[in-house]
Amino acid sequence: MRIPQEKRLSMYLKRMKTIEGELAERAMALYQSAFPAIERRDAAEHLRVMKKEDYHFDLIMQNEQFCGVMLYWETADFIFLEHFATLPELRGQGIGSAALSLLKAKGKPVILEIEPPADELTRRRLGFYQRNGFKVTPHRHIQAKYRPDDADLVLTVLSYPHGINEEEYRRFYRYMQREVSCAASADERST
């Protein structure tokens, strides 16, 4: 399925508030197939974070057609793009770049994590983000855990439109620990 260039202009993000329904099921299936378990939430945790105002579980839509998912946290200071995937059959058609443009148009720095470039796939992923204006940051980074027993996962942080300095990184990391990690979920259950 190929989407012509002139049709890409009608791309938009559709925010989901539940993981029920046909579109939500397709989105969850894509999310689960695109990310290994250590890099994603389970359904119960998704329901918890979807109640947070900062969290967006957005469908990438093109002419009412589901194309992918963007799961991100939007604060007053930055956007953390936590998960981003397009349908495999639509990759290489500019859908990902067009979807990133929707986030970049919000006028806030966009921060994301990727696996360190170690093989062809991870090098291509880094190249995709760099072609879209993202800068590699020098900060050593451990992903916020989705389950208490998850192993530490070292990831590379990228940001747009510029690299983030040490103070910006610390604010981002504190936010992740407070809002994104499974520790945030445990803190909410204990109050």
C-alpha positions in Angstrom: 0.0 0.0 0.0 1.7 3.2 -1.2 0.5 6.7 -0.2 1.1 9.3 -2.9 3.0 12.5 -1.9 0.0 14.8 -2.4 -2.1 12.7 0.0 0.5 13.0 2.8 -0.6 16.6 3.5 -3.7 15.3 5.3 -1.8 13.4 7.9 -2.9 14.0 11.5 -2.5 12.4 15.0 -5.5 10.9 16.6 -5.2 10.7 20.4 -6.5 7.5 22.0 -7.9 7.5 25.6 -8.5 3.7 25.7 -7.0 0.6 24.2 -10.3 -0.8 23.1 -11.8 -0.9 19.6 -10.5 -2.0 16.2 -8.1 0.9 15.7 -6.7 0.6 19.2 -6.2 -3.1 18.8 -4.3 -2.6 15.5 -2.2 0.1 17.3 -1.4 -2.2 20.2 -0.5 -5.1 17.8 1.9 -2.8 16.0 3.4 -1.5 19.3 3.9 -5.1 20.5 5.5 -6.3 17.3 7.7 -3.2 16.9 9.3 -3.2 20.4 10.7 -6.0 22.6 9.1 -6.6 26.0 11.9 -4.7 27.9 11.1 -1.6 25.8 7.3 -1.5 26.3 4.5 -1.4 28.8 1.8 -4.1 29.3 -1.9 -3.3 28.8 -2.6 -2.5 32.4 0.3 0.0 32.6 -0.9 1.6 29.4 -4.3 2.2 30.9 -2.6 3.8 33.9 -0.5 6.2 31.9 -3.3 7.1 29.4 -5.0 8.8 32.3 -2.1 11.3 32.6 -2.6 14.6 30.8 1.0 14.6 29.6 0.8 11.2 27.9 -0.3 10.8 24.3 -1.1 7.5 22.7 -1.6 8.8 19.2 -2.5 7.0 16.0 -0.8 8.3 12.9 -3.7 8.7 10.4 -3.6 9.5 6.7 -6.9 10.1 4.9 -8.6 8.1 7.7 -6.2 5.3 7.2 -4.2 4.0 10.2 -0.4 4.3 9.4 1.3 3.9 12.8 1.7 5.0 16.4 3.4 7.9 18.3 3.4 7.5 22.0 4.8 10.5 23.7 4.9 12.7 26.8 4.3 16.4 26.3 5.5 18.8 29.0 5.7 22.6 29.0 9.4 22.3 28.2 9.8 19.3 25.9 8.3 16.3 24.2 9.6 12.9 25.0 8.8 10.6 22.0 8.7 7.3 23.9 7.6 4.9 21.1 7.2 5.5 17.4 6.4 2.9 14.7 4.8 2.9 11.2 3.2 -0.1 9.6 5.9 -2.3 8.0 4.2 -2.1 4.6 4.3 1.7 4.7 7.9 2.1 5.6 10.2 4.0 3.2 7.4 6.2 1.9 8.0 9.3 4.0 5.3 8.5 6.5 7.7 8.5 9.5 9.3 11.8 8.5 5.9 13.4 8.0 4.7 12.2 11.4 7.8 13.5 13.1 7.1 16.9 11.4 3.8 17.0 13.3 5.6 16.8 16.6 8.4 19.2 15.6 5.7 21.7 14.6 4.7 22.0 18.2 7.8 24.2 18.7 9.3 22.3 21.7 12.4 20.3 21.8 11.7 16.6 21.0 13.8 14.0 22.9 13.8 10.3 22.1 15.8 7.1 22.9 17.2 4.5 20.5 19.4 1.4 20.8 23.0 2.3 20.3 24.0 1.8 16.6 25.5 -1.6 16.6 24.2 -3.3 13.5 22.6 -2.4 10.1 19.1 -1.9 11.5 20.2 0.3 14.4 22.5 2.3 12.2 19.7 2.9 9.7 17.4 4.0 12.6 20.0 6.5 13.7 20.4 7.8 10.2 16.7 8.2 9.8 16.5 10.5 12.9 19.6 12.4 11.9 18.1 13.1 8.4 15.1 14.5 10.3 17.3 16.9 12.2 17.9 15.0 15.5 21.2 15.3 17.2 23.0 12.6 19.2 23.6 13.7 22.8 26.7 12.6 24.8 24.7 11.6 28.0 25.0 8.1 29.3 21.4 7.0 29.6 19.5 4.1 31.1 15.9 3.6 30.0 13.2 4.1 32.6 12.1 0.6 33.6 8.7 -0.7 32.7 8.8 -3.5 35.3 10.8 -3.6 38.5 12.8 -6.7 37.5 13.8 -5.4 34.1 17.5 -5.3 33.4 19.2 -1.9 32.8 18.9 -1.0 29.2 21.5 1.5 27.9 20.1 3.7 25.1 21.3 6.6 23.0 19.4 9.9 23.5 18.7 12.1 20.5 17.1 15.5 20.5 15.7 18.1 18.1 16.3 20.8 17.1 19.6 20.9 19.1 21.5 18.7 21.4 20.5 19.0 25.0 23.0 20.1 27.6 23.6 18.4 31.0 21.0 20.4 32.9 18.3 19.8 30.2 19.2 16.1 30.3 18.9 16.0 34.1 15.4 17.6 33.9 14.4 15.1 31.3 15.8 12.1 33.3 14.1 13.2 36.5 10.8 13.6 34.6 11.2 10.0 33.3 11.9 8.6 36.7 8.9 10.5 38.2 6.3 10.0 35.4 7.4 7.3 32.9 9.0 4.5 34.9 7.3 1.6 36.8 8.4 3.3 40.0 5.9 6.1 39.2 3.2 3.4 38.9 4.2 2.0 42.3 4.2 5.5 43.9 0.7 6.1 42.6 -0.6 2.8 44.0 0.9 3.5 47.4 -0.8 6.9 47.8 
